[in-house]
Amino acid sequence: MRNPRFYDPQPLSENTTIQLCDDATQHIRVLRLANGDAITLFNGQGGQYLAELCDVQKRSCHAKILTFQETSNESPLYLHLGQVISRGDRMEFVIQKAVELGVNEITPLISERCGVKLNAERMAKKQQQWQKIAIAACEQSGRNIVPQINQTQALTQWCEDPVECCKLTLHPRATYSINTLPDDIQHIRLLIGPEGGFSDEEINLTETLKFTETLLGPRVLRTETAALTAITALQCRFGDLA
């Protein structure tokens, strides 16, 4: 059976005993692990550590770090997802699955037709929640680098960022498909709109800022389906999915 994996942001090193962070301790309690059980730790700095639980208490847990493993499951494609926030648990679903599929960075966006309206305090709490979902997805999928969930931005602000990369947005009447993109792409910004689609002004903005309208197929997909389908197709073409 594979050792359960836990994220702990503190410095980790071989032949040391550490007190695990509260989130890892709570997870260990849920799994009912005990002294002597083998676990794997990672702190987001690359690689992972084999460890053994010791001094497992009700409110605290220690682990003895044994050996370091230089493992990487990161895709050669750097993929930054700009996702307009969707209602309910759809945003959480997209973040979880996008991280499993190898996305490196996610920025939640607000557009004209975004159906989610939150004040600054509630949005900050949402971001913390989304970051925890990304961490849990890394624990599950074997990733040792945790993608950053950025602060929520306006669609226009994100699109106007002058970063040099391939910029894509989905459109059911686009001329280009993922298969017709150039072969040497290593960095992509992928823009996914809300349930109601982009306004005409937003479409004009993306065209002005050199976003390439890209076609996934003949069907109109829901926002969460579109994001994950596009990520999968991009990883198959430029990344590490077979």
Steps between C-alpha positions, in 0.01 A plus 500: 500500500635846411599719791249782558641838394483819706595858423686693770645841405779501758864417410559125475828310520619144547564351845293756688180476703238770449160592633259495209278795416138509614353406160723195467429399859126521443527293184704236683231481769230456236695213347555353848872458449717400794859494625725311260285557192690606189406827330634727227554873556556787258525874553454633147873561444546192282550135582350310790606336826429155635416523869366300794239620746600526864334649806154520345279691742145633489606856418853455369704263293871450441679324217857383457625587152703216354602555139454751219373401156576723203174443314313731265163456337492848345407543136746662256211733407450800730125559503335800667122472519293817513157375608198726539343402833197273470215432740473232767772239519592520132800724567629260764458212256694682228785586737526146633504334158718767337768440765475124446549561127818702558400867492771718656305812592134602528354850510129536586344771284200732511333579167190691395283188506658337805216372718695516828496820706709496820647776715874519561490308829300209361714491187816477712350204688411340168858535382628328814250220447602462136867484598424217742318317221811537283717360779269201548508436125881494514492255790270272302668526160864474605603854412771655717465859373180670615337728240433854614138615520537871434286779632182560305542751218279678250502330161641811333787524752604138444477525123708820493792339686791539251649153561653341191331166431236332286159642597190294426128547544230257393243593237257263322555681169878529519723431201780327690489179701755377751641267235575792267703697757881520450704210635748692718262637766619468861297766685127552456243730655157342463195723546167333586182707518186484716179305446354793307802541277704812430344830404576650160729754666697224674536304177628813327744555788648152474540540125675834549735347758600216265308214656456221245142378474515121514246235408448185709227347286151555361320493834456782750641385835422612852769715655643223722491247215668744263783573744584137571461389139732776380759425770497131411536572128787744563680253724460230235642731232773687692527335841532153645162333449512206263 
